[in-house]
Amino acid sequence: MPIVIHLGRDVKEYREKSEKIILQAIAESRFGCEFCLRPMTRHSNYDRRIKETGQSLTITVIWCKACKNYHALLPDFLLPRKHYSANEIEGVIIDSGTLPINQIDTEASESTVRRWLQQIVERIKQAVGILKYLFGRAGQAVGETAIDAGHCYSELEQVLEKAPREVRYSGNKLGLANLWLGTNETVVHI
């Protein structure tokens, strides 16, 4: 399962800063195994390509030597198991609130857009519910009357505005939601 963390605003900043951020986090034992609680260490890496830009980046994999449990460290501008960036997918989700699918400006095919609108919208709805619970547990309750029901992305934005504290993120709300979900060790990602 991936761990989503802030490793830069974009690919350029990721290339410049991610290595240092990851090494420091490992040295400070910030990545603990969810099974045995031992610190996780660097294991390997792999290349990941962002489809709409053609850019590639190297993703670090960490592991627990005792449990043989592995996690990829994904920057918050990527979504787990998606070839396009979170920014591209977020733009499509936003545009889907006002435009027909065939008029949305994206590099992705129409079938990919339809799949995103089914999968990602459902994940956003799940994330909104979990984030309401997590923020409430942290003392920042999000009442149903505080949220204007409507487009799922709008609801996500409204819930994230109620976050108990500021979190550094790349600028897209899908990545920010994944940061919050990961911080609280939920198994749901957008």
Backbone bond lengths (Angstrom), bond angles and torsions (degrees), N, CA, C in turn:
res aa  C-N    CA-C-N  psi(-1)  N-CA   C-N-CA  omega(-1)  CA-C   N-CA-C  phi
1 M - - - 1.439 - - 1.528 108.50 -
2 P 1.310 117.56 138.80 1.462 119.29 -179.00 1.523 112.32 -77.72
3 I 1.303 114.61 154.28 1.462 122.36 170.52 1.524 105.09 -111.86
4 V 1.327 116.56 121.13 1.464 121.75 -179.24 1.517 107.91 -94.64
5 I 1.338 116.08 123.58 1.458 121.32 178.96 1.520 109.15 -139.07
6 H 1.329 115.94 162.69 1.461 120.05 178.07 1.530 108.48 -82.01
7 L 1.312 115.50 115.78 1.465 121.47 -179.84 1.526 111.29 -125.22
8 G 1.327 116.50 21.58 1.454 122.28 -179.12 1.519 110.48 131.39
9 R 1.335 115.40 157.43 1.469 120.68 -178.42 1.518 113.08 -74.04
10 D 1.322 115.84 -28.55 1.464 120.78 -175.14 1.526 108.73 -153.83
11 V 1.324 115.87 -176.35 1.467 120.25 -176.31 1.528 111.17 -62.03
12 K 1.323 116.98 -41.54 1.470 120.36 -179.14 1.529 110.80 -60.53
13 E 1.329 116.90 -49.33 1.458 120.06 179.79 1.533 110.88 -67.29
14 Y 1.313 116.85 -35.21 1.465 121.37 176.29 1.523 110.02 -58.16
15 R 1.323 116.74 -47.35 1.468 120.56 -179.25 1.518 111.61 -63.34
16 E 1.331 116.56 -34.49 1.460 121.11 -178.02 1.532 112.99 -77.07
17 K 1.347 117.58 -37.04 1.460 120.46 -167.68 1.522 116.52 -116.62
18 S 1.317 118.71 -20.73 1.469 119.78 -169.90 1.526 113.27 -61.52
19 E 1.304 117.07 -41.73 1.465 120.27 -177.67 1.528 110.70 -58.06
20 K 1.315 116.61 -46.88 1.460 121.52 -179.54 1.534 110.76 -64.55
21 I 1.335 117.25 -43.21 1.464 121.39 179.99 1.527 110.63 -62.12
22 I 1.331 116.59 -45.00 1.467 121.25 -178.72 1.528 111.02 -65.83
23 L 1.315 116.93 -46.47 1.466 119.95 179.76 1.528 111.65 -60.82
24 Q 1.327 116.78 -40.85 1.462 120.65 178.81 1.531 110.45 -65.73
25 A 1.334 117.41 -43.33 1.466 120.81 179.50 1.527 111.30 -62.97
26 I 1.326 117.05 -39.55 1.467 120.46 177.99 1.531 110.12 -67.46
27 A 1.339 117.04 -43.32 1.467 120.60 179.17 1.528 111.45 -61.51
28 E 1.340 117.07 -33.32 1.467 121.94 179.76 1.529 112.00 -88.79
29 S 1.325 116.90 6.22 1.485 123.25 179.59 1.527 112.35 55.23
30 R 1.335 117.34 39.55 1.468 120.76 179.92 1.520 113.11 -76.74
31 F 1.327 117.26 -15.83 1.461 120.37 177.72 1.522 107.75 -105.81
32 G 1.322 115.50 106.53 1.447 120.24 179.61 1.515 110.87 -108.74
33 C 1.298 115.91 144.60 1.465 121.75 178.14 1.526 109.30 -65.40
34 E 1.312 116.42 131.20 1.460 119.51 -179.00 1.528 112.77 -73.49
35 F 1.328 117.53 -11.59 1.461 120.86 -179.85 1.527 112.59 -96.13
36 C 1.334 116.56 -51.01 1.465 119.05 -175.97 1.533 113.18 -111.12
37 L 1.319 117.30 -3.89 1.472 124.88 177.15 1.531 114.34 69.11
38 R 1.326 117.61 7.08 1.468 120.43 176.68 1.526 109.46 -74.30
39 P 1.326 117.23 153.99 1.463 120.14 177.31 1.534 110.88 -65.21
40 M 1.314 114.90 143.02 1.463 119.98 177.80 1.528 108.83 -93.97
41 T 1.322 116.33 152.28 1.456 121.58 -178.95 1.522 110.21 -124.05
42 R 1.300 114.37 167.56 1.458 120.33 179.19 1.528 109.23 -67.87
43 H 1.320 115.84 136.02 1.456 120.52 179.50 1.518 111.47 -113.17
44 S 1.319 116.61 -56.77 1.465 120.56 -174.68 1.517 108.47 -161.27
45 N 1.311 115.43 -167.02 1.460 120.27 173.68 1.524 109.30 -153.10
46 Y 1.309 114.86 167.40 1.461 121.27 176.56 1.523 108.98 -147.50
47 D 1.313 115.63 158.03 1.460 120.55 178.86 1.512 110.26 -88.85
48 R 1.319 115.25 140.31 1.459 121.37 176.77 1.516 108.36 -131.19
49 R 1.319 115.43 131.25 1.462 122.35 -177.83 1.516 109.31 -102.49
50 I 1.339 115.54 139.56 1.461 121.55 174.60 1.520 106.67 -95.92
51 K 1.302 116.00 115.22 1.459 121.72 -167.64 1.531 113.73 -61.02
52 E 1.338 118.33 -44.57 1.462 118.67 -173.97 1.524 113.84 -72.83
53 T 1.335 117.53 -21.93 1.468 119.79 -179.41 1.523 112.99 -108.53
54 G 1.336 116.58 -19.15 1.456 120.39 -176.78 1.520 113.21 78.87
55 Q 1.333 117.89 0.63 1.457 121.66 179.83 1.525 110.24 -74.76
56 S 1.327 115.12 148.61 1.460 120.90 176.33 1.512 109.39 -120.25
57 L 1.312 115.26 149.27 1.452 119.73 173.01 1.505 109.57 -141.72
58 T 1.297 115.30 158.55 1.459 121.82 -178.55 1.523 108.65 -96.59
59 I 1.325 115.12 121.91 1.460 121.99 -179.49 1.530 108.70 -98.04
60 T 1.316 116.38 130.90 1.463 122.04 179.34 1.522 110.22 -86.69
61 V 1.334 115.47 140.08 1.464 122.46 176.07 1.525 107.32 -113.55
62 I 1.331 115.53 130.84 1.463 121.04 176.50 1.527 108.38 -112.53
63 W 1.343 115.74 161.24 1.465 118.84 -179.04 1.508 111.47 -152.74
64 C 1.315 114.05 161.38 1.456 122.40 173.38 1.523 106.06 -100.03
65 K 1.319 116.65 118.43 1.470 120.46 -178.69 1.521 111.82 -63.66
66 A 1.318 117.13 -32.29 1.468 120.72 -177.63 1.531 111.66 -74.48
67 C 1.330 117.07 -46.25 1.478 121.05 -174.68 1.523 113.77 -95.44
68 K 1.318 116.32 -11.75 1.470 121.13 -175.46 1.543 110.72 60.00
69 N 1.324 115.76 39.34 1.461 123.60 -179.66 1.531 108.15 -99.18
70 Y 1.352 118.05 126.84 1.458 123.16 -174.82 1.526 111.46 -113.68
71 H 1.351 115.41 147.41 1.468 121.61 174.52 1.531 108.89 -143.00
72 A 1.319 116.25 136.39 1.459 121.28 170.75 1.525 107.82 -86.93
73 L 1.326 117.24 138.63 1.461 121.99 177.39 1.528 108.04 -95.63
74 L 1.332 116.37 100.72 1.463 121.64 -177.05 1.512 111.01 -95.58
75 P 1.342 116.97 137.02 1.467 118.72 172.85 1.524 109.42 -70.12
76 D 1.318 116.59 152.04 1.463 120.27 -175.13 1.528 113.67 -69.86
77 F 1.322 118.41 -6.41 1.466 118.70 175.33 1.528 111.93 -88.91
78 L 1.331 116.70 5.42 1.472 122.11 172.55 1.528 108.58 -119.16
79 L 1.321 115.64 153.11 1.456 120.83 174.27 1.519 108.70 -108.42
80 P 1.328 117.51 142.45 1.466 119.48 177.86 1.530 111.45 -56.88
81 R 1.306 115.17 136.18 1.472 123.75 175.50 1.526 114.35 62.66
82 K 1.314 118.82 24.70 1.462 121.71 177.09 1.529 109.23 -122.77
83 H 1.327 116.38 141.09 1.464 121.77 -179.10 1.523 112.51 -85.06
84 Y 1.317 116.57 -21.69 1.462 121.53 178.43 1.524 109.07 -95.14
85 S 1.337 116.37 158.88 1.463 120.12 179.96 1.522 110.80 -72.80
86 A 1.313 115.69 160.91 1.464 120.87 176.80 1.523 110.16 -63.26
87 N 1.332 116.91 -32.51 1.469 120.02 178.38 1.524 111.54 -62.95
88 E 1.327 116.97 -43.66 1.461 121.66 179.88 1.534 110.38 -64.73
89 I 1.322 116.05 -46.40 1.466 120.61 -179.08 1.528 110.06 -65.87
90 E 1.319 116.79 -41.08 1.457 120.72 178.65 1.529 110.93 -61.34
91 G 1.322 117.15 -41.97 1.466 120.69 177.78 1.522 111.55 -60.46
92 V 1.321 116.38 -40.94 1.468 120.84 178.40 1.530 110.21 -65.03
93 I 1.320 117.45 -44.31 1.468 121.10 -179.93 1.526 110.04 -61.40
94 I 1.329 116.84 -43.88 1.473 120.88 179.19 1.526 110.06 -62.68
95 D 1.331 116.67 -49.23 1.468 120.88 -178.35 1.518 112.53 -63.05
96 S 1.327 116.97 -29.57 1.469 120.18 -178.23 1.523 112.10 -64.90
97 G 1.311 117.10 -18.23 1.465 120.47 177.89 1.512 113.07 -72.07
98 T 1.351 116.80 -20.61 1.468 119.71 -176.21 1.525 114.20 -130.04
99 L 1.319 118.23 -13.97 1.470 120.72 -175.32 1.522 111.23 -120.90
100 P 1.329 117.00 149.25 1.462 118.99 170.42 1.530 109.40 -68.58
101 I 1.308 116.94 154.71 1.466 122.04 -175.32 1.520 112.61 -53.84
102 N 1.312 117.39 -41.60 1.472 119.67 -176.11 1.529 113.29 -72.18
103 Q 1.331 118.48 -5.93 1.466 121.28 178.49 1.529 113.14 -107.83
104 I 1.309 116.96 0.51 1.465 120.31 179.73 1.525 108.86 -76.36
105 D 1.339 115.52 129.86 1.468 121.86 -177.97 1.527 109.69 -82.44
106 T 1.331 115.18 103.88 1.460 120.62 179.79 1.517 109.68 -155.83
107 E 1.319 115.44 156.93 1.464 121.44 174.50 1.525 111.52 -77.24
108 A 1.312 116.25 -19.10 1.467 121.36 -176.10 1.533 110.57 -72.76
109 S 1.326 115.09 150.71 1.463 120.47 178.13 1.530 109.62 -70.73
110 E 1.313 115.37 162.83 1.458 120.24 179.86 1.527 111.14 -62.27
111 S 1.325 117.38 -36.71 1.475 119.42 178.71 1.525 111.11 -67.41
112 T 1.329 117.12 -36.14 1.464 120.37 176.46 1.526 110.26 -65.31
113 V 1.316 116.59 -42.53 1.468 120.73 178.60 1.524 109.83 -61.01
114 R 1.314 117.18 -44.28 1.475 120.43 178.59 1.534 110.72 -60.77
115 R 1.326 116.91 -41.49 1.466 120.95 178.74 1.530 110.29 -63.68
116 W 1.343 116.75 -43.26 1.458 119.76 177.40 1.518 110.70 -59.14
117 L 1.320 115.83 -43.69 1.459 119.27 -176.76 1.526 111.40 -66.22
118 Q 1.302 117.32 -26.40 1.467 119.40 174.99 1.530 110.56 -81.54
119 Q 1.328 116.74 -52.68 1.460 121.29 -174.18 1.520 112.93 -72.23
120 I 1.318 116.57 -53.72 1.463 121.19 -172.33 1.519 110.77 -68.78
121 V 1.321 117.53 -40.35 1.462 119.70 178.75 1.529 110.22 -60.51
122 E 1.319 117.65 -41.31 1.469 120.59 177.98 1.532 110.26 -65.02
123 R 1.311 117.16 -41.11 1.471 120.55 178.80 1.527 111.21 -65.86
124 I 1.338 116.63 -36.57 1.467 119.90 177.39 1.526 109.57 -63.19
125 K 1.329 116.93 -43.50 1.470 120.10 178.94 1.530 110.69 -60.19
126 Q 1.323 117.34 -43.11 1.471 120.68 177.38 1.524 110.39 -62.90
127 A 1.325 116.10 -44.33 1.466 120.90 -178.52 1.523 111.16 -62.82
128 V 1.326 117.76 -39.96 1.470 120.81 179.43 1.528 109.54 -59.12
129 G 1.316 117.39 -46.28 1.466 120.60 179.10 1.517 112.48 -61.97
130 I 1.327 116.62 -44.67 1.471 120.71 -179.27 1.525 110.48 -66.77
131 L 1.330 117.35 -42.07 1.468 120.63 -179.71 1.526 111.21 -65.02
132 K 1.323 118.23 -38.84 1.466 120.37 175.68 1.528 109.81 -57.74
133 Y 1.321 115.77 -45.57 1.462 120.52 179.36 1.533 111.13 -62.96
134 L 1.333 116.81 -48.53 1.464 120.55 -177.33 1.525 111.63 -63.21
135 F 1.331 116.76 -42.91 1.458 119.65 -179.41 1.524 110.52 -67.69
136 G 1.323 116.87 -36.92 1.460 120.42 176.99 1.512 111.68 -63.76
137 R 1.337 115.87 -40.81 1.466 121.36 177.67 1.523 111.33 -63.83
138 A 1.340 115.96 -28.42 1.466 120.56 179.69 1.532 111.77 -88.30
139 G 1.350 116.75 6.68 1.455 119.88 177.67 1.514 114.52 92.07
140 Q 1.296 118.31 6.66 1.462 122.36 -179.51 1.532 108.52 -119.23
141 A 1.323 115.72 68.28 1.468 121.14 -175.79 1.515 111.08 -61.21
142 V 1.314 115.01 140.77 1.465 122.53 177.99 1.518 106.67 -114.12
143 G 1.334 116.22 101.91 1.456 120.60 -179.20 1.522 111.41 -75.18
144 E 1.323 115.15 152.59 1.470 120.26 179.42 1.517 111.50 -61.23
145 T 1.320 117.77 -32.13 1.461 120.24 -179.46 1.527 111.78 -75.61
146 A 1.329 117.14 -16.26 1.465 121.01 178.70 1.523 111.92 -79.18
147 I 1.326 117.56 -13.05 1.459 122.69 -176.87 1.524 109.08 -111.45
148 D 1.319 116.22 125.21 1.460 120.78 173.82 1.514 108.04 -81.08
149 A 1.318 116.08 111.24 1.466 120.43 -179.87 1.527 109.03 -64.32
150 G 1.286 115.55 146.19 1.457 120.91 -179.54 1.508 109.41 167.77
151 H 1.311 115.90 -133.04 1.454 121.98 179.23 1.526 108.92 -62.88
152 C 1.314 117.47 135.50 1.471 122.28 -174.79 1.521 112.23 -57.03
153 Y 1.338 117.41 -37.40 1.460 120.09 -179.29 1.522 110.59 -65.03
154 S 1.317 116.25 -39.86 1.460 120.84 177.88 1.524 110.65 -61.96
155 E 1.318 116.78 -40.98 1.461 120.52 177.45 1.531 110.56 -63.70
156 L 1.338 116.76 -41.17 1.466 120.53 178.01 1.527 110.41 -60.96
157 E 1.327 117.21 -45.61 1.467 120.65 178.29 1.523 111.24 -58.28
158 Q 1.322 116.12 -44.89 1.466 120.22 -178.30 1.527 111.63 -63.81
159 V 1.317 116.82 -41.02 1.466 119.95 178.63 1.525 110.06 -66.10
160 L 1.327 117.46 -43.23 1.468 120.33 -178.78 1.525 112.16 -64.38
161 E 1.331 117.29 -27.09 1.465 120.66 175.89 1.524 111.48 -65.45
162 K 1.331 116.84 -21.40 1.467 122.08 -178.43 1.529 112.16 -93.28
163 A 1.316 117.39 7.82 1.466 121.14 -178.00 1.532 110.19 -55.00
164 P 1.336 116.95 143.25 1.464 120.35 -176.60 1.524 114.53 -66.93
165 R 1.304 118.03 -17.36 1.481 120.61 178.59 1.519 109.34 -158.20
166 E 1.303 115.14 165.49 1.467 121.48 176.93 1.525 109.71 -74.07
167 V 1.309 116.19 141.73 1.454 122.15 176.49 1.527 107.12 -129.58
168 R 1.301 115.76 136.42 1.462 120.35 177.57 1.522 108.55 -73.83
169 Y 1.352 116.38 129.49 1.457 120.42 -178.79 1.516 110.26 -150.14
170 S 1.338 116.02 169.20 1.459 121.87 -171.64 1.519 114.42 -75.99
171 G 1.306 118.24 -12.53 1.459 120.29 177.82 1.514 114.16 117.82
172 N 1.322 118.77 -9.65 1.462 118.69 176.20 1.523 109.24 -106.52
173 K 1.321 115.25 144.59 1.467 121.22 -174.56 1.526 112.37 -72.86
174 L 1.334 118.11 -28.71 1.466 119.79 177.20 1.526 109.70 -64.10
175 G 1.330 116.96 -43.18 1.463 121.17 177.16 1.516 111.86 -65.31
176 L 1.332 116.84 -40.23 1.463 120.71 178.51 1.530 110.30 -62.93
177 A 1.319 116.84 -43.11 1.464 119.92 177.28 1.527 110.29 -60.34
178 N 1.334 117.50 -42.46 1.473 120.58 178.83 1.525 111.62 -64.54
179 L 1.335 117.05 -35.86 1.466 119.77 176.09 1.520 110.53 -61.42
180 W 1.340 116.48 -46.72 1.463 120.07 179.60 1.518 111.07 -64.83
181 L 1.320 116.84 -42.89 1.464 119.66 -179.61 1.527 110.25 -62.57
182 G 1.321 117.53 -41.81 1.461 121.73 179.64 1.507 113.15 -69.90
183 T 1.322 116.85 -34.86 1.456 121.03 179.37 1.517 110.74 -61.51
184 N 1.313 115.50 -30.46 1.454 120.21 -178.09 1.522 112.15 -102.31
185 E 1.327 116.36 16.35 1.466 124.28 172.74 1.523 114.32 55.37
186 T 1.328 116.72 38.56 1.461 119.59 173.27 1.516 108.45 -85.30
187 V 1.310 117.17 158.71 1.460 120.76 -178.46 1.532 111.43 -93.75
188 V 1.312 117.39 4.81 1.456 121.86 -178.97 1.520 109.45 -97.74
189 H 1.309 116.11 132.82 1.458 123.28 170.46 1.513 107.49 -128.91
190 I 1.298 115.44 152.65 1.475 119.03 175.31 1.506 107.74 -77.48
